[in-house]
Amino acid sequence: MMRTRFAPSPNGALHLGHAYAAMCAHDLARQIGGAFLLRIEDIDGVRSRPDLVEAIFADLSWLGLTWDGAVLFQSTRLPAYDAALAELKARGLLYPCFCTRSQIAAAGAQPGPEGLVYPGTCRALGEDERAHRVALEPHAWRLDMAGAIAQTGPLVWHDMQAGDQAARPELFGDVVLARKDAPASYHLAVTLDDAHQQISHVVRGADLFAATHVHRLLQALFSLPAPVYNHHRLLAGADGRKLAKSEGAAALASLREAGADGLALLEILRKPLLPSGISWAEPSYTSP
C-alpha cells in the first residue's frame, strides 16, 4: 500500500507553501486508497513550540486534509537516533567535529549543494585528542563520506518527476549527522523516520531534491528500503522567490482566523492557474 507523509516543524506558522506540500502528499495517497501520515519534526529544542503543534493540526483540518493513525512526534525517536549514531561510530564512519562555521570558511572550504563543503579538518585528529576534546568542548558528529561510500558502493534512486538518479553524496562532503544543538540532523532523522513509518513515497518540495543523494546513502548504510520520491514544484510570491517562514509568508492561521474557506483555498491550489501574487518557482531536478 502506498504511504505518504507530511512532516512540518513547529518552529513557525504554516503558510500556503506548506498547504500545497501537504495537499500533494495527501492527494497522491488518496488517489489509490493509500495512507497519509503526519509527523511533527520537533527535535529542535530551541525553536520548536508546542502551541504551533496545535496550530498545525487546526490548519490541516481547516484545509480538509485528514491523516491516518497517530501522529508521530520526532522527539519520541531519540533512542533510535542514538542507536544509529552508535552503529556508525562502531563501524568507524563517524567522527566528532569541533569547528565553527567561521573556522570552516577560513579553512578554504568550497561551495557545495548545502553551503560550504567541510574540508575534513577534524577527521585527522587522533583518538586520544578526540576523546579529550569530546569531554570538554561542544561538538557535532560528522559522517566520513569516503568511508561510507566505500561500504555501500554505487547507488541509485528514483524520482517521479526526474526519473532514475545516480546518487552523488560525495558532493556534500562529510555531512553532520548530529548537531551541536540537536540530537540528530535533518538527514539522519528524516531517513530513519521515513523507514520507521514505512513511507513508500516521499512527497516533498523540489528544494530538497539534492538532499536525497545523502538520504539514499544513509538508507544503504542502515539496510533500509529506498522509497520512491516525488519532488514537486514550489509556490513563489510576487517576487518569484519561494514562500518561506523566514521570508514572512502569510500564515494559514491568519487566513483561517479571518474566516477564509480552507476547502476552497485547497481547490485553488489544485488548479494550474494561481491567484494574483502567487506563482510557481521553477524547480531544478539536476544533480548537484
MARDOFI-481896 format. One record per atom (N, C-alpha, C): residue in three letters; x, y, z. Coordinates in steps of 0.02 Angstrom, whole numbers, padded with zeros to 5 digits, always signed. Layout:
% MARDOFI-481896
ALAXYZ;...
% end
This chain:
% MARDOFI-481896
MET+00042-00060+00000;MET+00000+00000+00000;MET+00043+00063+00000;MET+00023+00111-00039;MET+00060+00175-00040;MET+00052+00210+00027;ARG+00107+00237+00052;ARG+00106+00275+00115;ARG+00147+00339+00104;THR+00115+00396+00112;THR+00149+00460+00106;THR+00146+00495+00173;ARG+00180+00552+00179;ARG+00180+00588+00243;ARG+00189+00662+00232;PHE+00168+00701+00282;PHE+00183+00772+00286;PHE+00218+00781+00352;ALA+00276+00815+00352;ALA+00318+00818+00412;ALA+00341+00889+00427;PRO+00296+00931+00452;PRO+00315+01001+00467;PRO+00353+01006+00533;SER+00390+01060+00540;SER+00424+01077+00602;SER+00385+01133+00637;PRO+00371+01126+00702;PRO+00333+01177+00738;PRO+00377+01235+00761;ASN+00410+01267+00713;ASN+00453+01324+00728;ASN+00430+01388+00693;GLY+00370+01385+00667;GLY+00341+01443+00633;GLY+00273+01422+00605;ALA+00233+01471+00589;ALA+00166+01457+00564;ALA+00168+01428+00493;LEU+00123+01382+00479;LEU+00117+01355+00411;LEU+00092+01409+00364;HIS+00114+01406+00301;HIS+00092+01454+00250;HIS+00067+01415+00189;LEU+00053+01451+00135;LEU+00025+01419+00076;LEU+00070+01366+00046;GLY+00136+01376+00052;GLY+00182+01325+00028;GLY+00174+01259+00065;HIS+00164+01264+00131;HIS+00151+01203+00170;HIS+00085+01171+00149;ALA+00035+01213+00138;ALA-00030+01186+00117;ALA-00023+01147+00052;TYR+00015+01174+00005;TYR+00024+01139-00059;TYR+00063+01074-00049;ALA+00115+01075-00008;ALA+00154+01014+00004;ALA+00112+00960+00037;ALA+00073+00979+00088;ALA+00030+00931+00121;ALA-00022+00903+00072;MET-00050+00947+00031;MET-00100+00926-00018;MET-00071+00875-00067;CYS-00010+00888-00091;CYS+00021+00843-00140;CYS+00029+00772-00111;ALA+00053+00769-00049;ALA+00063+00704-00017;ALA-00004+00671-00003;HIS-00052+00710+00022;HIS-00119+00685+00038;HIS-00153+00658-00025;ASP-00154+00698-00078;ASP-00191+00679-00138;ASP-00161+00618-00173;LEU-00094+00613-00174;LEU-00062+00556-00206;LEU-00084+00492-00172;ALA-00084+00491-00106;ALA-00105+00431-00070;ALA-00179+00417-00078;ARG-00220+00468-00073;ARG-00292+00457-00076;ARG-00316+00435-00145;GLN-00279+00452-00197;GLN-00299+00433-00265;GLN-00303+00357-00274;ILE-00263+00321-00236;ILE-00263+00248-00244;ILE-00277+00212-00178;GLY-00309+00248-00132;GLY-00328+00216-00069;GLY-00271+00204-00022;GLY-00218+00244-00027;GLY-00161+00236+00017;GLY-00169+00274+00082;ALA-00117+00274+00122;ALA-00118+00307+00187;ALA-00077+00371+00185;PHE-00103+00422+00218;PHE-00069+00487+00225;PHE-00054+00497+00299;LEU+00009+00503+00316;LEU+00031+00507+00385;LEU+00056+00577+00402;LEU+00054+00592+00466;LEU+00078+00657+00490;LEU+00133+00646+00541;ARG+00188+00681+00531;ARG+00245+00679+00578;ARG+00263+00749+00598;ILE+00273+00761+00662;ILE+00294+00827+00686;ILE+00369+00824+00702;GLU+00408+00863+00666;GLU+00481+00862+00673;GLU+00502+00914+00725;ASP+00501+00892+00788;ASP+00506+00938+00845;ASP+00568+00927+00888;ILE+00625+00908+00857;ILE+00684+00896+00898;ILE+00729+00957+00904;ASP+00710+01011+00873;ASP+00748+01073+00883;ASP+00721+01106+00946;GLY+00752+01091+01002;GLY+00726+01114+01066;GLY+00724+01189+01074;VAL+00766+01225+01038;VAL+00769+01298+01044;VAL+00711+01331+01007;ARG+00694+01304+00949;ARG+00645+01337+00906;ARG+00576+01306+00906;SER+00570+01242+00924;SER+00505+01208+00923;SER+00459+01236+00977;ARG+00396+01246+00959;ARG+00347+01275+01006;ARG+00284+01232+01008;PRO+00265+01207+01067;PRO+00206+01165+01073;PRO+00142+01198+01047;ASP+00136+01264+01056;ASP+00075+01296+01032;ASP+00067+01293+00956;LEU+00124+01289+00922;LEU+00121+01285+00849;LEU+00101+01215+00825;VAL+00111+01164+00868;VAL+00088+01097+00851;VAL+00012+01097+00845;GLU-00022+01127+00893;GLU-00095+01131+00891;GLU-00118+01171+00830;ALA-00080+01223+00813;ALA-00097+01263+00754;ALA-00091+01222+00690;ILE-00041+01178+00687;ILE-00033+01134+00628;ILE-00094+01089+00621;PHE-00116+01059+00676;PHE-00175+01017+00673;PHE-00236+01057+00649;ALA-00244+01116+00676;ALA-00301+01158+00657;ALA-00298+01178+00584;ASP-00238+01196+00560;ASP-00231+01216+00490;ASP-00248+01159+00442;LEU-00223+01099+00456;LEU-00236+01042+00412;LEU-00310+01024+00412;SER-00341+01027+00471;SER-00413+01012+00475;SER-00453+01064+00437;TRP-00433+01127+00441;TRP-00466+01181+00405;TRP-00462+01171+00330;LEU-00405+01143+00308;LEU-00396+01130+00236;LEU-00432+01067+00214;GLY-00459+01029+00260;GLY-00492+00967+00242;GLY-00445+00909+00230;LEU-00383+00913+00256;LEU-00334+00860+00248;LEU-00333+00817+00310;THR-00355+00756+00304;THR-00357+00710+00361;THR-00300+00660+00356;TRP-00272+00641+00413;TRP-00216+00594+00413;TRP-00237+00529+00446;ASP-00198+00477+00433;ASP-00213+00410+00457;ASP-00169+00393+00517;GLY-00199+00363+00568;GLY-00161+00340+00625;GLY-00139+00396+00670;ALA-00098+00377+00719;ALA-00073+00425+00768;ALA-00019+00469+00738;VAL-00015+00530+00761;VAL+00039+00575+00740;VAL+00104+00551+00771;LEU+00157+00549+00731;LEU+00223+00531+00758;LEU+00261+00595+00775;PHE+00282+00600+00838;PHE+00323+00656+00859;PHE+00396+00635+00857;GLN+00436+00673+00821;GLN+00506+00657+00813;GLN+00542+00653+00881;SER+00520+00691+00929;SER+00552+00692+00995;SER+00546+00625+01031;THR+00501+00581+01008;THR+00496+00514+01038;THR+00545+00466+01006;ARG+00582+00488+00957;ARG+00625+00444+00919;ARG+00699+00450+00937;LEU+00714+00486+00990;LEU+00784+00499+01008;LEU+00824+00435+01019;PRO+00796+00383+01052;PRO+00835+00321+01059;PRO+00855+00290+00992;ALA+00812+00295+00942;ALA+00828+00268+00876;ALA+00885+00306+00844;TYR+00886+00371+00852;TYR+00941+00411+00825;TYR+01006+00394+00861;ASP+01002+00387+00927;ASP+01063+00370+00965;ASP+01090+00302+00943;ALA+01046+00254+00933;ALA+01068+00188+00912;ALA+01102+00190+00843;ALA+01074+00229+00798;ALA+01103+00234+00731;ALA+01171+00267+00733;LEU+01177+00319+00773;LEU+01242+00353+00780;LEU+01293+00305+00812;ALA+01272+00267+00861;ALA+01318+00219+00893;ALA+01341+00167+00843;GLU+01297+00145+00800;GLU+01316+00096+00750;GLU+01369+00124+00702;LEU+01358+00185+00680;LEU+01407+00216+00634;LEU+01474+00227+00669;LYS+01472+00245+00733;LYS+01535+00253+00770;LYS+01572+00186+00773;ALA+01535+00133+00788;ALA+01566+00067+00794;ALA+01596+00044+00727;ARG+01567+00067+00672;ARG+01592+00049+00606;ARG+01646+00096+00582;GLY+01666+00144+00624;GLY+01720+00191+00606;GLY+01700+00242+00555;LEU+01635+00258+00551;LEU+01610+00304+00500;LEU+01589+00371+00528;LEU+01598+00383+00591;LEU+01577+00446+00622;LEU+01634+00474+00663;TYR+01643+00539+00659;TYR+01695+00571+00700;TYR+01671+00638+00726;PRO+01696+00659+00785;PRO+01674+00722+00814;PRO+01707+00781+00778;CYS+01668+00835+00770;CYS+01693+00895+00738;CYS+01683+00954+00786;PHE+01736+00991+00798;PHE+01735+01047+00845;PHE+01737+01114+00809;CYS+01737+01114+00744;CYS+01744+01176+00705;CYS+01681+01219+00707;THR+01692+01284+00708;THR+01637+01331+00700;THR+01629+01347+00626;ARG+01574+01380+00609;ARG+01563+01399+00539;ARG+01618+01445+00513;SER+01639+01491+00556;SER+01691+01538+00534;SER+01757+01502+00523;GLN+01771+01452+00564;GLN+01833+01413+00555;GLN+01831+01372+00490;ILE+01772+01346+00475;ILE+01765+01307+00413;ILE+01775+01353+00352;ALA+01746+01412+00355;ALA+01755+01460+00300;ALA+01828+01481+00293;ALA+01861+01492+00350;ALA+01931+01514+00350;ALA+01978+01460+00324;ALA+01955+01397+00327;ALA+01997+01342+00304;ALA+01994+01333+00229;GLY+01958+01377+00195;GLY+01955+01374+00122;GLY+01905+01324+00095;ALA+01852+01311+00134;ALA+01801+01264+00111;ALA+01768+01289+00047;GLN+01752+01243+00002;GLN+01723+01260-00062;GLN+01646+01253-00060;PRO+01610+01291-00101;PRO+01537+01286-00102;PRO+01513+01217-00125;GLY+01458+01195-00094;GLY+01428+01131-00113;GLY+01353+01138-00116;PRO+01316+01083-00121;PRO+01243+01087-00127;PRO+01209+01117-00067;GLU+01239+01113-00009;GLU+01208+01140+00052;GLU+01252+01191+00087;GLY+01287+01231+00050;GLY+01333+01279+00080;GLY+01405+01255+00072;LEU+01447+01274+00118;LEU+01517+01255+00113;LEU+01527+01181+00128;VAL+01568+01148+00089;VAL+01585+01078+00099;VAL+01640+01073+00151;TYR+01628+01037+00203;TYR+01677+01032+00258;TYR+01744+01004+00232;PRO+01799+01037+00248;PRO+01864+01015+00222;PRO+01896+00957+00259;GLY+01862+00930+00310;GLY+01888+00871+00345;GLY+01939+00885+00399;THR+01939+00946+00425;THR+01989+00966+00475;THR+01993+00918+00533;CYS+01936+00900+00563;CYS+01937+00859+00624;CYS+01942+00784+00608;ARG+01937+00766+00546;ARG+01943+00695+00528;ARG+02012+00669+00544;ALA+02062+00713+00541;ALA+02131+00691+00551;ALA+02153+00689+00624;LEU+02109+00708+00671;LEU+02128+00707+00741;LEU+02137+00636+00766;GLY+02185+00626+00811;GLY+02197+00561+00841;GLY+02143+00543+00891;GLU+02138+00478+00908;GLU+02086+00455+00953;GLU+02092+00487+01022;ASP+02153+00495+01047;ASP+02161+00524+01114;ASP+02139+00596+01115;GLU+02157+00634+01064;GLU+02136+00705+01062;GLU+02060+00710+01054;ARG+02032+00667+01013;ARG+01959+00667+01005;ARG+01924+00655+01072;ALA+01945+00604+01107;ALA+01913+00586+01170;ALA+01920+00643+01221;HIS+01978+00674+01224;HIS+01989+00728+01271;HIS+01944+00788+01255;ARG+01940+00806+01192;ARG+01902+00865+01172;ARG+01826+00853+01176;VAL+01805+00791+01161;VAL+01734+00775+01166;VAL+01708+00787+01237;ALA+01750+00772+01286;ALA+01730+00780+01355;ALA+01727+00854+01377;LEU+01758+00898+01338;LEU+01765+00967+01360;LEU+01731+01018+01313;GLU+01724+01002+01250;GLU+01702+01052+01201;GLU+01637+01033+01166;PRO+01597+01083+01148;PRO+01539+01069+01106;PRO+01562+01039+01039;HIS+01524+00992+01014;HIS+01545+00960+00952;HIS+01485+00931+00915;ALA+01493+00925+00850;ALA+01446+00889+00808;ALA+01477+00822+00790;TRP+01437+00779+00758;TRP+01464+00715+00734;TRP+01454+00713+00658;ARG+01509+00702+00623;ARG+01509+00701+00550;ARG+01520+00631+00522;LEU+01488+00620+00465;LEU+01496+00557+00429;LEU+01560+00559+00388;ASP+01601+00508+00393;ASP+01659+00501+00349;ASP+01633+00479+00281;MET+01623+00527+00237;MET+01588+00513+00175;MET+01625+00463+00131;ALA+01690+00470+00126;ALA+01728+00423+00084;ALA+01723+00352+00111;GLY+01728+00346+00177;GLY+01722+00280+00207;GLY+01653+00250+00197;ALA+01601+00292+00202;ALA+01533+00268+00194;ALA+01521+00244+00122;ILE+01544+00282+00074;ILE+01534+00264+00004;ILE+01572+00199-00012;ALA+01629+00190+00019;ALA+01668+00129+00008;ALA+01629+00067+00033;GLN+01587+00077+00084;GLN+01548+00021+00110;GLN+01485+00007+00069;THR+01455+00058+00038;THR+01393+00048+00002;THR+01402+00034-00072;GLY+01454+00063-00102;GLY+01461+00058-00173;GLY+01412+00105-00209;PRO+01408+00103-00275;PRO+01363+00147-00313;PRO+01290+00135-00295;LEU+01251+00190-00295;LEU+01181+00186-00276;LEU+01139+00227-00325;VAL+01076+00210-00330;VAL+01029+00248-00371;VAL+00965+00259-00332;TRP+00926+00309-00353;TRP+00860+00320-00325;TRP+00815+00345-00380;HIS+00749+00342-00369;HIS+00701+00360-00422;HIS+00656+00416-00399;ASP+00648+00465-00444;ASP+00603+00521-00432;ASP+00548+00519-00485;MET+00485+00529-00464;MET+00429+00526-00510;MET+00431+00581-00562;GLN+00466+00637-00548;GLN+00471+00692-00595;GLN+00533+00686-00639;ALA+00589+00666-00609;ALA+00653+00669-00644;ALA+00681+00601-00665;GLY+00647+00547-00644;GLY+00671+00480-00664;GLY+00726+00454-00620;ASP+00763+00404-00645;ASP+00816+00373-00606;ASP+00875+00421-00598;GLN+00903+00420-00538;GLN+00959+00464-00521;GLN+01016+00424-00491;ALA+01077+00437-00515;ALA+01136+00408-00483;ALA+01152+00449-00421;ALA+01157+00416-00363;ALA+01171+00452-00301;ALA+01242+00480-00302;ARG+01249+00544-00282;ARG+01314+00576-00281;ARG+01326+00610-00213;PRO+01323+00572-00159;PRO+01330+00602-00093;PRO+01399+00632-00080;GLU+01448+00611-00119;GLU+01516+00637-00109;GLU+01520+00713-00119;LEU+01473+00741-00157;LEU+01474+00813-00169;LEU+01456+00853-00107;PHE+01429+00820-00056;PHE+01410+00854+00006;PHE+01466+00853+00057;GLY+01518+00813+00046;GLY+01571+00808+00096;GLY+01548+00771+00158;ASP+01585+00779+00212;ASP+01569+00744+00275;ASP+01512+00780+00311;VAL+01451+00760+00295;VAL+01392+00794+00322;VAL+01384+00782+00397;VAL+01352+00830+00430;VAL+01337+00824+00501;VAL+01276+00779+00510;LEU+01282+00729+00555;LEU+01226+00685+00571;LEU+01198+00697+00641;ALA+01238+00729+00683;ALA+01213+00751+00750;ALA+01242+00820+00762;ARG+01198+00869+00769;ARG+01220+00938+00778;ARG+01241+00952+00849;LYS+01275+01007+00858;LYS+01295+01028+00925;LYS+01234+01044+00968;ASP+01180+01068+00936;ASP+01122+01091+00974;ASP+01060+01047+00963;ALA+01068+00989+00932;ALA+01012+00944+00921;ALA+01037+00872+00917;PRO+00995+00824+00937;PRO+01018+00754+00940;PRO+01028+00721+00873;ALA+01000+00749+00820;ALA+01009+00720+00754;ALA+01000+00775+00702;SER+01033+00767+00646;SER+01024+00814+00590;SER+00961+00795+00552;TYR+00940+00840+00509;TYR+00883+00826+00465;TYR+00896+00763+00424;HIS+00956+00757+00396;HIS+00973+00700+00354;HIS+00961+00634+00390;LEU+00987+00628+00450;LEU+00981+00565+00487;LEU+00910+00553+00509;ALA+00879+00603+00540;ALA+00812+00594+00568;ALA+00761+00576+00514;VAL+00761+00612+00459;VAL+00711+00600+00408;VAL+00719+00532+00375;THR+00781+00510+00367;THR+00793+00444+00338;THR+00767+00389+00383;LEU+00784+00393+00447;LEU+00762+00342+00494;LEU+00686+00344+00504;ASP+00658+00403+00508;ASP+00586+00410+00521;ASP+00544+00386+00462;ASP+00566+00401+00401;ASP+00528+00377+00343;ASP+00527+00301+00341;ALA+00583+00270+00358;ALA+00585+00197+00359;ALA+00542+00170+00416;HIS+00544+00202+00474;HIS+00504+00181+00531;HIS+00430+00184+00516;GLN+00409+00235+00479;GLN+00338+00243+00462;GLN+00319+00206+00398;GLN+00368+00169+00370;GLN+00357+00130+00309;GLN+00329+00173+00252;ILE+00360+00231+00244;ILE+00340+00277+00191;ILE+00363+00248+00124;SER+00316+00238+00079;SER+00333+00209+00014;SER+00350+00263-00037;HIS+00318+00323-00029;HIS+00329+00378-00075;HIS+00341+00442-00035;VAL+00400+00470-00041;VAL+00418+00532-00007;VAL+00399+00590-00053;VAL+00348+00627-00033;VAL+00324+00683-00073;VAL+00346+00747-00037;ARG+00388+00787-00070;ARG+00413+00848-00039;ARG+00436+00896-00094;GLY+00453+00957-00074;GLY+00470+01009-00121;GLY+00535+00996-00159;ALA+00540+01026-00218;ALA+00599+01017-00260;ALA+00661+01047-00228;ASP+00653+01090-00178;ASP+00712+01118-00144;ASP+00750+01065-00104;LEU+00719+01007-00093;LEU+00752+00952-00057;LEU+00776+00897-00105;PHE+00772+00910-00169;PHE+00793+00859-00218;PHE+00865+00837-00206;ALA+00910+00885-00199;ALA+00981+00868-00192;ALA+00995+00828-00128;ALA+00958+00843-00074;ALA+00970+00808-00011;ALA+00959+00733-00017;THR+00920+00712-00066;THR+00905+00641-00074;THR+00968+00601-00089;HIS+01019+00631-00117;HIS+01081+00596-00129;HIS+01111+00571-00063;VAL+01108+00612-00011;VAL+01133+00592+00055;VAL+01086+00541+00086;HIS+01021+00551+00079;HIS+00972+00506+00110;HIS+00978+00436+00081;ARG+00991+00432+00016;ARG+00999+00366-00014;ARG+01060+00330+00014;LEU+01113+00366+00026;LEU+01172+00336+00057;LEU+01157+00310+00126;LEU+01122+00349+00167;LEU+01106+00328+00234;LEU+01060+00267+00234;GLN+01013+00265+00187;GLN+00970+00206+00181;GLN+01012+00143+00169;ALA+01061+00149+00126;ALA+01103+00092+00111;ALA+01146+00072+00171;LEU+01172+00121+00206;LEU+01214+00106+00265;LEU+01176+00068+00318;PHE+01112+00083+00326;PHE+01071+00051+00378;PHE+01027-00005+00350;SER+01038-00023+00287;SER+00998-00076+00255;SER+00923-00062+00258;LEU+00905+00000+00244;LEU+00835+00022+00243;LEU+00809+00022+00172;PRO+00744+00012+00162;PRO+00716+00015+00094;PRO+00720+00086+00066;ALA+00726+00090+00001;ALA+00729+00155-00033;ALA+00659+00172-00060;PRO+00627+00224-00034;PRO+00561+00243-00060;PRO+00566+00274-00129;VAL+00509+00281-00161;VAL+00504+00321-00222;VAL+00497+00394-00200;TYR+00527+00439-00238;TYR+00524+00510-00221;TYR+00481+00548-00272;ASN+00447+00599-00248;ASN+00409+00644-00291;ASN+00423+00715-00267;HIS+00471+00748-00298;HIS+00489+00816-00279;HIS+00448+00865-00321;HIS+00398+00894-00290;HIS+00351+00937-00326;HIS+00377+01009-00331;ARG+00347+01046-00376;ARG+00364+01117-00384;ARG+00344+01157-00322;LEU+00370+01217-00318;LEU+00360+01259-00258;LEU+00319+01321-00275;LEU+00282+01343-00225;LEU+00246+01406-00233;LEU+00293+01465-00220;ALA+00284+01517-00258;ALA+00325+01577-00251;ALA+00281+01638-00242;GLY+00309+01689-00212;GLY+00273+01752-00203;GLY+00278+01795-00265;ALA+00254+01857-00259;ALA+00254+01903-00316;ALA+00324+01917-00341;ASP+00375+01911-00297;ASP+00444+01924-00317;ASP+00478+01864-00348;GLY+00441+01808-00355;GLY+00470+01749-00386;GLY+00508+01705-00339;ARG+00517+01725-00276;ARG+00553+01684-00227;ARG+00505+01637-00192;LYS+00528+01576-00177;LYS+00484+01527-00147;LYS+00458+01552-00080;LEU+00397+01533-00063;LEU+00368+01552+00001;LEU+00406+01517+00057;ALA+00421+01554+00110;ALA+00459+01526+00166;ALA+00441+01562+00230;LYS+00447+01525+00286;LYS+00435+01555+00351;LYS+00481+01614+00362;SER+00544+01604+00344;SER+00594+01656+00357;SER+00582+01719+00318;GLU+00543+01714+00264;GLU+00528+01772+00222;GLU+00461+01804+00240;GLY+00430+01779+00294;GLY+00368+01809+00317;GLY+00308+01792+00274;ALA+00307+01732+00245;ALA+00249+01711+00205;ALA+00186+01712+00248;ALA+00130+01731+00218;ALA+00067+01738+00253;ALA+00047+01671+00286;ALA+00030+01674+00350;ALA+00014+01614+00388;ALA-00056+01589+00372;LEU-00063+01522+00368;LEU-00129+01493+00360;LEU-00175+01511+00419;ALA-00145+01515+00478;ALA-00185+01531+00537;ALA-00218+01599+00530;SER-00183+01646+00499;SER-00212+01713+00490;SER-00272+01710+00442;LEU-00264+01671+00388;LEU-00319+01663+00341;LEU-00378+01628+00375;ARG-00361+01576+00413;ARG-00413+01538+00447;ARG-00452+01581+00496;GLU-00415+01621+00535;GLU-00448+01663+00586;GLU-00487+01721+00554;ALA-00469+01738+00492;ALA-00505+01792+00457;ALA-00569+01766+00423;GLY-00580+01700+00429;GLY-00642+01672+00401;GLY-00637+01646+00331;ALA-00576+01638+00305;ALA-00568+01611+00237;ALA-00590+01538+00236;ASP-00609+01515+00177;ASP-00632+01446+00167;ASP-00572+01402+00149;GLY-00551+01359+00195;GLY-00493+01317+00182;GLY-00503+01268+00126;LEU-00563+01239+00121;LEU-00576+01191+00067;LEU-00573+01225-00001;ALA-00599+01285-00006;ALA-00596+01322-00069;ALA-00524+01341-00086;LEU-00486+01359-00035;LEU-00416+01376-00046;LEU-00378+01317-00076;LEU-00390+01258-00049;LEU-00354+01199-00074;LEU-00375+01184-00146;GLU-00438+01195-00163;GLU-00459+01183-00232;GLU-00424+01231-00280;ILE-00410+01292-00257;ILE-00373+01339-00298;ILE-00302+01313-00310;LEU-00271+01286-00257;LEU-00202+01262-00263;LEU-00198+01199-00306;ARG-00253+01164-00315;ARG-00253+01105-00357;ARG-00255+01122-00432;LYS-00269+01184-00448;LYS-00275+01206-00517;LYS-00209+01235-00542;PRO-00195+01229-00607;PRO-00131+01255-00634;PRO-00125+01331-00632;LEU-00181+01367-00635;LEU-00179+01440-00634;LEU-00189+01464-00562;LEU-00143+01504-00539;LEU-00144+01527-00470;LEU-00169+01599-00466;PRO-00193+01619-00408;PRO-00217+01688-00400;PRO-00160+01739-00402;SER-00178+01801-00412;SER-00128+01855-00416;SER-00085+01856-00353;GLY-00020+01866-00363;GLY+00026+01870-00307;GLY+00060+01805-00291;ILE+00037+01750-00320;ILE+00066+01684-00309;ILE+00084+01654-00376;SER+00142+01622-00380;SER+00164+01592-00443;SER+00201+01527-00427;TRP+00225+01495-00480;TRP+00264+01434-00471;TRP+00338+01452-00475;ALA+00377+01428-00427;ALA+00450+01434-00431;ALA+00475+01379-00477;GLU+00520+01395-00522;GLU+00546+01347-00569;GLU+00588+01294-00533;PRO+00566+01230-00535;PRO+00605+01178-00499;PRO+00668+01160-00536;SER+00717+01135-00498;SER+00779+01111-00528;SER+00786+01037-00511;TYR+00788+00995-00562;TYR+00794+00924-00550;TYR+00861+00898-00576;THR+00911+00940-00575;THR+00977+00920-00597;THR+01018+00898-00537;SER+01065+00853-00549;SER+01110+00831-00495;SER+01153+00889-00474;PRO+01173+00891-00409;PRO+01213+00948-00384;PRO+01280+00952-00419;
% end
